[in-house]
Amino acid sequence: MHTRTLSPKALGTRIRALTRKHRKLDNQIEMEQMRPNPDGALMRQLKRERLGLKDALHAAKKHARRRDSSDTSLA
């Protein structure tokens, strides 16, 4: 598997973008749940997307922590 190396700035931008998308999906899910007859298929799709974003966000934060710890050990 090929992994891209992101600059610290790009990694921070990615984390913020994933966080915004995750929040947006949270809001969409909440709005759908408040409807009188929520669409089950849509709810499953939104929750699946939100879980994927959560996984991507966790991986990006883990990568940032590893990078930070390796940068400080070089000093």
ZIDAUR-V67499 format. One record per helix or strand of 2 or more residues. SS is the DSSP state (H for helix, E for strand). FROM is the first residue (numbers start at 0). TO is the last residue. Records with the same first field share a line. If there is no record, write none. Layout:
# ZIDAUR-V67499
SS=FROM-TO / FROM-TO
This chain:
# ZIDAUR-V67499
H=7-33 / 39-73
